[in-house]
Amino acid sequence: MSILVAAPILLSIILLVSGIAKLGERRGTQDAMTSLRLPARGTHHLVAAVLPAAEIVLALLLWVPLVPLQVVLAVLATLLMAAYLVIIARALTFEEKVECSCFGSLASPTVSKATLARNVLLTLLALVTVTAAARGQIADALVRAPLSLLTLVVVLVVAMALVVLVLGGVERTAEPGASRAPTPAPHEGDQLVTPSGEADDEELEDYERTAIPAAILQREDGELVSLRRLVSTRAALLVFATEGCGPCERVLDAMPGWIETLEPIMLVSAVFGRPVENLRPRTLERVPGHALHDPDFTAREQLGGRGAPMAVLLGADGQLAGGPVTGGEQVISFVEEIIEQIEEARAAGELAAAEPS
């Protein structure tokens, strides 16, 4: 049995692991495609649904002992790996760091030179697989030396597992910010009246309110404004985002509705790490007149945020009223909770809304 057979074994294991990891991470795959700025955004959901199954099928059918079929599948795997390589190389030219879900929830999500090197090796592995398939070595190993092939598979799987363990293992985590303090409803100090109820009282008791830090943001006209001055007349919902980031784009898509619903009651702003005049037209179209600049995300860090998207509710009494929360789903849920509490207060006639300043 040729040593070249190790290449299709490794490639099959990688494709199988990648496909399985993506099965439960369809949203993450879509976000990755958005972050990587892939075209035809409307088809991302379809690709995210098909891609895991395609990788698993490639991994398994490669071992059907028919040489023509193995060659075709090996070529398809090579084209897939080459496409991944080009996408990663292109992403490294972007100004912002990009996160992808090339292996679902496994491995480091941040695209780096190490990611590029990994994809180069995977492409070379796929090319060797094409050679092994064309020579009939994969089919020959299956038919003539199945026990030796099985032994090699076990050895390679154990070796890969040991490498993972040596590098610190694989930890499956939820989207950043999944664990957070309960979101307290707005209160009279924010010029809003909280709906009464035991659940709200418990949340307010559990949530430790802290003073708003003395951080500075920049308005669209260049004026500098402190966070404390920002909430001098009413509460403020700040959503920190980075253009091109998949979860951030989902959050930005939802912001027009949030602004329409909440703006009569509180200030709603999208905060970016780059000057407003440098933002893309599509970004400004979604948050017209509601964009702020946070140089180097210093305000976000002072508020306790470590990533994007991140949201925080600032109270008009000079204290944090909710958050910070990080992650696309977490930010959306956070804002939906605020809207739900406001709607409940409005329905109960307990809401005293501040007039927009």
C-alpha positions as CSV (number, residue, x, y, z in Angstrom):
1,M,0.0,0.0,0.0
2,S,1.4,3.4,-1.1
3,I,2.1,6.1,1.5
4,L,0.2,8.4,-0.8
5,V,-3.0,6.9,0.5
6,A,-2.4,8.9,3.7
7,A,-3.3,12.0,1.9
8,P,-6.9,11.0,1.0
9,I,-7.3,9.6,4.6
10,L,-6.3,12.9,6.1
11,L,-8.4,14.9,3.6
12,S,-11.5,12.7,4.3
13,I,-11.1,13.1,8.1
14,I,-10.8,16.9,7.7
15,L,-13.8,17.2,5.4
16,L,-15.8,14.9,7.7
17,V,-15.0,16.9,10.8
18,S,-15.6,20.2,9.0
19,G,-18.9,19.1,7.7
20,I,-20.1,17.8,11.0
21,A,-19.0,20.9,12.8
22,K,-20.9,23.1,10.4
23,L,-24.1,21.1,10.8
24,G,-25.1,22.9,13.9
25,E,-23.5,26.2,12.9
26,R,-25.6,27.3,9.9
27,R,-25.9,30.8,11.3
28,G,-22.2,31.0,12.0
29,T,-21.5,29.9,8.4
30,Q,-23.7,32.6,7.0
31,D,-22.0,35.2,9.2
32,A,-18.6,34.0,8.0
33,M,-19.7,34.3,4.4
34,T,-20.8,37.9,5.1
35,S,-17.6,38.7,7.0
36,L,-15.6,37.3,4.1
37,R,-17.6,39.5,1.7
38,L,-18.7,36.8,-0.6
39,P,-21.0,37.9,-3.3
40,A,-24.7,36.9,-3.8
41,R,-25.5,37.5,-0.1
42,G,-29.1,36.4,-0.8
43,T,-27.9,32.8,-1.5
44,H,-25.7,32.5,1.7
45,H,-28.4,30.7,3.6
46,L,-28.7,28.1,0.9
47,V,-24.9,27.6,0.7
48,A,-24.8,27.3,4.5
49,A,-27.4,24.6,4.4
50,V,-25.8,22.6,1.5
51,L,-22.1,23.0,2.3
52,P,-21.9,20.7,5.4
53,A,-23.7,17.8,3.6
54,A,-21.4,18.3,0.6
55,E,-18.3,18.0,2.7
56,I,-19.5,14.9,4.4
57,V,-20.6,13.3,1.1
58,L,-17.2,14.1,-0.4
59,A,-15.4,12.6,2.6
60,L,-17.4,9.3,2.5
61,L,-17.9,8.7,-1.2
62,L,-14.2,9.2,-1.8
63,W,-13.8,5.6,-0.5
64,V,-16.2,3.9,-2.9
65,P,-13.8,1.6,-4.8
66,L,-14.4,3.0,-8.3
67,V,-11.4,4.8,-9.7
68,P,-13.3,7.2,-12.1
69,L,-15.6,8.3,-9.2
70,Q,-12.7,8.7,-6.8
71,V,-10.9,10.9,-9.4
72,V,-13.9,13.1,-9.9
73,L,-14.5,13.5,-6.2
74,A,-10.8,14.2,-5.5
75,V,-10.9,16.9,-8.2
76,L,-14.0,18.4,-6.6
77,A,-12.3,18.4,-3.2
78,T,-9.3,20.1,-4.7
79,L,-11.5,22.8,-6.2
80,L,-13.2,23.3,-2.9
81,M,-9.9,23.6,-1.0
82,A,-8.6,26.0,-3.7
83,A,-11.7,28.1,-3.4
84,Y,-11.2,28.3,0.4
85,L,-7.6,29.2,-0.1
86,V,-8.5,32.1,-2.5
87,I,-11.2,33.4,-0.1
88,I,-8.8,33.4,2.9
89,A,-6.0,35.0,0.9
90,R,-8.4,37.8,-0.2
91,A,-9.7,38.2,3.4
92,L,-6.2,39.0,4.5
93,T,-6.2,42.1,2.3
94,F,-9.1,43.6,4.2
95,E,-8.5,46.5,6.7
96,E,-10.5,44.8,9.4
97,K,-9.8,41.4,10.9
98,V,-12.1,38.8,9.6
99,E,-13.7,35.8,11.4
100,C,-14.8,32.7,9.6
101,S,-16.3,29.4,10.4
102,C,-14.2,27.2,8.1
103,F,-14.5,24.4,10.6
104,G,-17.8,25.4,12.3
105,S,-17.2,26.1,15.9
106,L,-13.8,24.4,15.9
107,A,-10.4,26.1,15.7
108,S,-9.6,29.8,15.9
109,P,-12.2,31.9,14.0
110,T,-9.9,34.8,13.2
111,V,-8.4,34.8,9.7
112,S,-4.6,35.1,9.9
113,K,-1.4,34.1,8.1
114,A,-1.6,30.8,10.0
115,T,-5.1,30.2,8.4
116,L,-3.6,30.9,5.0
117,A,-0.8,28.4,5.6
118,R,-3.3,25.8,6.8
119,N,-5.3,26.2,3.6
120,V,-2.2,25.9,1.5
121,L,-1.5,22.6,3.1
122,L,-5.0,21.4,2.6
123,T,-4.9,22.3,-1.1
124,L,-1.6,20.4,-1.5
125,L,-3.2,17.5,0.4
126,A,-6.1,17.5,-2.1
127,L,-3.7,17.5,-5.1
128,V,-1.9,14.5,-3.7
129,T,-5.3,12.8,-3.3
130,V,-6.0,13.4,-7.0
131,T,-2.7,11.7,-7.8
132,A,-3.5,8.8,-5.5
133,A,-7.0,8.4,-7.0
134,A,-5.8,8.6,-10.6
135,R,-3.2,5.9,-10.0
136,G,-5.8,3.7,-8.5
137,Q,-4.0,3.5,-5.2
138,I,-7.1,4.4,-3.1
139,A,-9.2,1.7,-4.7
140,D,-6.3,-0.8,-4.6
141,A,-5.8,-0.2,-0.8
142,L,-9.5,-0.8,-0.2
143,V,-9.6,-4.0,-2.1
144,R,-6.2,-5.6,-1.5
145,A,-5.2,-4.3,1.9
146,P,-8.3,-3.3,3.9
147,L,-6.7,-4.2,7.3
148,S,-3.6,-2.1,6.6
149,L,-5.7,0.7,5.4
150,L,-7.8,0.5,8.6
151,T,-4.6,0.5,10.7
152,L,-3.4,3.6,8.9
153,V,-6.7,5.4,9.5
154,V,-6.6,4.6,13.2
155,V,-3.0,5.8,13.5
156,L,-3.7,9.1,11.7
157,V,-6.9,9.7,13.7
158,V,-5.0,9.1,17.0
159,A,-2.1,11.4,15.8
160,M,-4.5,14.2,14.9
161,A,-6.3,13.8,18.3
162,L,-3.0,14.0,20.1
163,V,-2.0,17.2,18.1
164,V,-5.3,18.8,19.1
165,L,-4.8,17.9,22.8
166,V,-1.2,19.2,22.8
167,L,-2.4,22.5,21.3
168,G,-5.0,22.9,24.1
169,G,-7.9,20.9,22.9
170,V,-11.1,22.0,21.2
171,E,-13.7,23.9,23.3
172,R,-17.1,24.4,21.9
173,T,-18.4,27.8,23.0
174,A,-21.5,29.7,22.5
175,E,-21.5,33.0,20.7
176,P,-19.6,35.5,22.8
177,G,-21.8,37.1,25.4
178,A,-24.1,34.2,25.9
179,S,-23.7,34.6,29.6
180,R,-24.6,38.0,30.9
181,A,-26.4,39.8,33.7
182,P,-30.2,40.0,33.3
183,T,-31.4,43.0,31.4
184,P,-33.2,45.4,33.8
185,A,-36.1,47.3,32.4
186,P,-35.7,51.1,32.0
187,H,-36.6,53.0,35.2
188,E,-37.7,56.4,36.3
189,G,-34.1,57.6,36.4
190,D,-34.0,57.1,32.7
191,Q,-37.3,59.0,32.3
192,L,-39.2,55.7,31.9
193,V,-41.4,53.9,34.3
194,T,-40.7,50.2,34.8
195,P,-43.6,47.8,34.6
196,S,-44.1,46.3,38.1
197,G,-43.6,42.7,38.7
198,E,-41.5,40.2,40.8
199,A,-39.4,39.1,37.9
200,D,-38.3,42.7,37.2
201,D,-37.5,43.3,40.9
202,E,-35.4,40.2,41.0
203,E,-33.5,41.2,37.9
204,L,-32.8,44.7,39.2
205,E,-31.5,43.2,42.4
206,D,-29.2,40.8,40.6
207,Y,-27.9,43.4,38.1
208,E,-25.1,45.4,39.6
209,R,-25.4,49.0,38.3
210,T,-22.2,51.0,37.8
211,A,-21.4,54.5,36.9
212,I,-21.0,55.4,33.2
213,P,-17.3,55.8,32.5
214,A,-15.9,59.1,31.3
215,A,-15.4,58.0,27.7
216,I,-15.6,60.2,24.6
217,L,-17.4,59.6,21.3
218,Q,-17.4,61.7,18.2
219,R,-20.6,62.8,16.4
220,E,-21.0,62.9,12.6
221,D,-20.2,66.6,12.6
222,G,-17.0,66.0,14.4
223,E,-18.2,67.2,17.8
224,L,-16.9,65.3,20.8
225,V,-19.3,64.1,23.4
226,S,-18.9,62.2,26.6
227,L,-21.0,59.2,27.4
228,R,-22.4,61.1,30.5
229,R,-23.4,64.1,28.4
230,L,-24.9,61.8,25.8
231,V,-27.5,60.7,28.4
232,S,-28.0,64.1,30.1
233,T,-31.7,64.2,28.9
234,R,-32.7,60.6,28.3
235,A,-31.4,57.0,28.2
236,A,-29.2,55.8,25.4
237,L,-28.9,52.4,23.6
238,L,-25.4,52.1,22.1
239,V,-24.7,49.3,19.6
240,F,-21.0,48.9,18.8
241,A,-20.4,47.3,15.4
242,T,-17.6,46.6,12.9
243,E,-18.4,46.9,9.2
244,G,-18.2,43.6,7.3
245,C,-18.5,41.4,10.4
246,G,-21.3,38.9,9.8
247,P,-23.1,39.2,13.2
248,C,-22.6,43.0,13.1
249,E,-24.3,43.2,9.7
250,R,-27.3,41.2,11.0
251,V,-27.5,43.7,13.9
252,L,-27.2,46.7,11.6
253,D,-30.0,45.3,9.4
254,A,-32.2,45.3,12.4
255,M,-31.3,48.8,13.6
256,P,-33.7,50.8,11.4
257,G,-36.6,49.1,13.2
258,W,-35.0,49.6,16.6
259,I,-34.5,53.3,15.9
260,E,-38.1,53.8,14.8
261,T,-39.5,52.0,17.8
262,L,-37.1,53.3,20.5
263,E,-36.0,56.7,19.4
264,P,-39.0,58.6,20.8
265,I,-38.1,57.2,24.2
266,M,-34.3,56.9,24.2
267,L,-31.3,57.7,22.0
268,V,-30.3,54.9,19.7
269,S,-26.9,55.0,18.1
270,A,-24.6,52.7,16.2
271,V,-21.0,53.1,17.2
272,F,-18.0,52.3,15.0
273,G,-14.3,52.2,15.3
274,R,-13.7,54.3,12.2
275,P,-14.8,57.9,11.5
276,V,-18.3,58.2,10.3
277,E,-17.2,59.8,7.0
278,N,-15.3,56.7,6.2
279,L,-18.2,54.3,6.6
280,R,-19.7,52.6,3.6
281,P,-22.9,54.1,2.1
282,R,-24.9,50.9,2.9
283,T,-23.9,51.3,6.6
284,L,-25.0,54.9,6.7
285,E,-28.3,54.1,4.9
286,R,-29.3,51.9,7.8
287,V,-28.4,54.3,10.6
288,P,-28.8,57.8,9.0
289,G,-28.0,60.4,11.6
290,H,-27.4,57.8,14.3
291,A,-23.7,56.9,13.8
292,L,-21.0,57.7,16.3
293,H,-17.2,57.2,16.1
294,D,-15.4,55.4,19.0
295,P,-11.7,55.8,18.2
296,D,-10.0,52.4,18.7
297,F,-13.1,51.3,20.5
298,T,-11.8,52.9,23.7
299,A,-15.4,53.6,25.0
300,R,-16.4,50.0,24.3
301,E,-13.5,48.8,26.4
302,Q,-14.3,51.1,29.2
303,L,-17.9,49.9,29.2
304,G,-16.6,46.3,29.6
305,G,-17.1,45.1,26.0
306,R,-14.5,43.0,24.3
307,G,-15.9,42.4,20.9
308,A,-18.4,43.3,18.3
309,P,-21.3,43.5,18.0
310,M,-21.9,44.7,21.5
311,A,-24.8,46.7,23.0
312,V,-25.2,48.5,26.3
313,L,-28.1,50.6,27.8
314,L,-27.0,53.8,29.5
315,G,-29.3,55.3,32.1
316,A,-30.1,59.0,32.2
317,D,-29.2,58.8,35.9
318,G,-25.5,58.4,35.0
319,Q,-25.4,54.6,35.5
320,L,-25.4,51.5,33.3
321,A,-29.0,50.3,32.9
322,G,-28.3,47.0,31.0
323,G,-25.5,45.1,29.4
324,P,-23.0,45.0,28.0
325,V,-23.8,42.0,25.9
326,T,-21.7,40.7,23.0
327,G,-22.6,38.6,20.0
328,G,-25.2,38.9,17.3
329,E,-28.0,36.8,18.8
330,Q,-27.3,38.2,22.3
331,V,-27.5,41.8,21.1
332,I,-30.7,41.2,19.1
333,S,-32.3,39.4,22.1
334,F,-31.1,42.2,24.4
335,V,-32.8,44.9,22.4
336,E,-36.0,42.8,21.9
337,E,-36.2,42.5,25.7
338,I,-36.0,46.3,26.0
339,I,-38.7,46.8,23.4
340,E,-40.9,44.1,25.0
341,Q,-40.6,45.8,28.4
342,I,-41.5,49.2,26.9
343,E,-44.5,47.7,25.1
344,E,-45.7,46.2,28.3
345,A,-45.3,49.5,30.2
346,R,-47.1,51.3,27.4
347,A,-49.9,48.8,27.4
348,A,-50.3,49.2,31.2
349,G,-50.2,53.0,31.0
350,E,-47.1,53.1,33.2
351,L,-44.7,54.5,30.6
352,A,-43.6,58.1,30.9
353,A,-41.5,58.7,27.7
354,A,-39.0,61.4,27.4
355,E,-39.3,63.8,24.4
356,P,-36.4,63.5,21.9
357,S,-33.8,66.1,22.4
